[in-house]
Amino acid sequence: MAGCLSAGKFLGALLWNLPVLGAALAGDGALAACTILQEIKLMPLSNTQMIDQLNALANLNQASEIGFTHAAEHVRSRGLKIYLRHYAAQRAHFAQELRQALVQLGGKATPAGNPVAAMHRSWIDILATLTIGRMNQAYVVLKESLNGEHVALRRYRELAQTAYPPTVRSLLDTHTAQIQATYDQ
């Protein structure tokens, strides 16, 4: 069961789906309960909650776009600049898709600044300034860009634990796969 869900998510799902899990636990035990939990939508969200989460994710992608653009300014390698600008454009596209999805759900996109992302960009500035050598500077910028990708990936994975309409779920799965591919590169 430990590989299936964290204890907190397991208990939360247990409370939401007690009748179904009771039958599973009576049969094959925790493994069956884990299988059923993976098939059940864990925490169904209200439309307002979905809109809020999608808006926050769109804002995170906007911050990632700004971060990649900012990182591209700190490297001298033309090839690296192209990669970073490509990822910036990709994150801008993700933000646009998420905002369209939340409008389709009846919400309104509300862009907001992200103070943590701004501090992270400032940290990249400081590290890039204090780093000696072109290769070391590129390494520092890439390392910090990966830290930002890790945050985005973690947030997308958290949202995979909630119920969304199929079109939104497909969009989130596509974004997660592309961010994972970026992170793995």
C-alpha positions in Angstrom: 0.0 0.0 0.0 2.9 2.4 0.6 3.7 2.4 -3.1 0.1 3.3 -3.9 -0.7 6.4 -1.8 0.6 8.3 1.1 -1.0 7.6 4.5 -2.8 10.9 4.5 -4.2 10.5 1.0 -5.2 6.9 1.8 -7.1 8.0 4.9 -8.7 10.8 3.1 -9.8 8.5 0.3 -11.0 6.0 2.9 -13.3 8.5 4.5 -14.7 9.5 1.1 -15.2 6.0 -0.2 -15.9 3.9 2.9 -18.5 1.5 1.5 -16.5 0.6 -1.5 -13.3 0.1 0.5 -15.0 -2.0 3.1 -15.8 -4.6 0.5 -12.3 -4.5 -0.8 -10.7 -4.9 2.6 -12.9 -7.9 3.3 -11.6 -9.6 0.2 -8.0 -9.3 -0.9 -7.0 -6.7 1.8 -4.9 -3.6 1.3 -3.8 -4.4 -2.2 -7.4 -4.5 -3.5 -8.1 -1.3 -1.6 -5.1 0.3 -3.3 -6.3 -0.8 -6.7 -9.8 0.5 -6.1 -8.5 3.8 -4.7 -6.5 4.3 -7.9 -9.7 3.8 -10.0 -11.9 6.1 -7.7 -11.6 9.8 -8.2 -10.1 10.8 -4.9 -11.3 14.2 -4.0 -14.0 15.5 -6.3 -13.7 19.2 -6.6 -16.3 21.9 -6.9 -16.2 23.9 -10.1 -14.9 26.9 -8.2 -12.0 24.8 -6.7 -11.1 23.5 -10.2 -11.1 27.0 -11.6 -8.9 28.2 -8.7 -6.4 25.3 -9.1 -6.2 25.8 -12.9 -5.7 29.5 -12.4 -2.9 28.9 -9.9 -1.3 26.4 -12.3 -1.6 28.9 -15.2 0.2 31.5 -13.0 2.9 29.0 -12.2 3.5 28.4 -15.9 3.6 32.1 -16.5 6.3 32.4 -13.8 8.1 29.5 -15.4 8.0 31.3 -18.7 9.5 34.4 -17.1 12.1 32.3 -15.4 13.2 30.6 -18.6 13.4 33.9 -20.4 15.4 35.3 -17.5 17.7 32.3 -17.5 18.3 32.7 -21.2 19.6 36.2 -20.5 22.3 34.9 -18.3 23.9 32.3 -20.6 26.2 33.1 -23.5 25.8 29.8 -25.3 23.6 30.3 -28.3 22.3 26.7 -28.2 21.4 27.0 -24.6 19.6 30.3 -25.2 17.5 28.6 -27.9 16.6 25.8 -25.5 15.7 28.1 -22.7 13.6 30.3 -25.0 11.9 27.3 -26.4 10.9 26.2 -22.9 9.7 29.8 -22.1 7.4 29.7 -25.2 6.2 26.2 -24.2 5.3 27.4 -20.7 3.5 30.5 -22.1 1.5 28.1 -24.3 0.7 25.9 -21.2 -0.5 29.0 -19.3 -2.7 30.0 -22.3 -4.2 26.5 -22.6 -5.0 26.4 -18.9 -6.6 29.8 -19.0 -8.8 28.6 -21.9 -9.8 25.5 -19.9 -10.8 27.5 -16.9 -12.9 29.9 -19.0 -14.6 26.8 -20.5 -15.4 25.8 -16.9 -17.0 29.2 -16.4 -14.1 30.9 -14.6 -12.1 34.0 -15.3 -8.4 34.0 -15.6 -6.7 36.2 -12.9 -3.0 36.6 -13.5 -1.0 37.1 -10.3 2.6 37.7 -9.5 4.5 35.0 -7.8 6.9 36.4 -5.1 8.6 33.0 -4.6 9.4 32.9 -8.4 10.7 36.5 -8.3 13.0 35.6 -5.4 14.2 32.5 -7.3 15.0 34.7 -10.3 16.9 37.1 -8.0 18.8 34.1 -6.6 19.8 33.1 -10.2 21.0 36.7 -10.7 23.2 36.5 -7.6 24.6 33.1 -8.4 25.3 34.0 -12.0 27.1 37.2 -10.9 29.2 35.4 -8.3 30.1 32.5 -10.6 33.4 32.7 -12.5 33.6 31.2 -15.9 31.2 30.8 -18.8 30.6 27.0 -18.3 30.1 27.4 -14.5 27.6 30.2 -15.1 25.6 28.0 -17.5 25.7 25.1 -15.1 24.3 27.3 -12.3 21.6 28.7 -14.5 20.6 25.2 -15.7 20.6 23.8 -12.2 18.3 26.5 -10.9 16.1 26.1 -13.9 15.8 22.4 -13.0 14.8 23.4 -9.5 11.9 25.4 -11.0 10.9 22.5 -13.2 10.9 20.3 -10.1 8.4 22.6 -8.4 6.1 22.6 -11.5 6.3 18.9 -11.9 5.5 18.3 -8.2 2.4 20.6 -8.6 1.2 18.8 -11.7 1.5 15.5 -9.9 -0.4 16.8 -6.9 -3.3 17.8 -9.2 -3.2 14.3 -10.7 -4.8 13.1 -7.4 -8.0 15.1 -8.0 -11.0 14.6 -10.3 -11.1 16.8 -13.4 -13.3 16.6 -16.6 -11.6 14.4 -19.3 -10.5 17.3 -21.4 -8.8 19.0 -18.5 -7.3 15.7 -17.3 -5.9 15.1 -20.8 -4.4 18.6 -20.9 -2.8 18.1 -17.4 -1.4 14.7 -18.4 0.1 16.2 -21.6 1.7 19.1 -19.7 3.1 16.7 -17.1 4.7 14.5 -19.7 6.3 17.5 -21.5 7.6 19.0 -18.2 8.9 15.5 -17.2 10.7 15.3 -20.6 12.2 18.7 -20.0 13.3 17.7 -16.5 14.8 14.5 -17.8 16.9 16.3 -20.5 
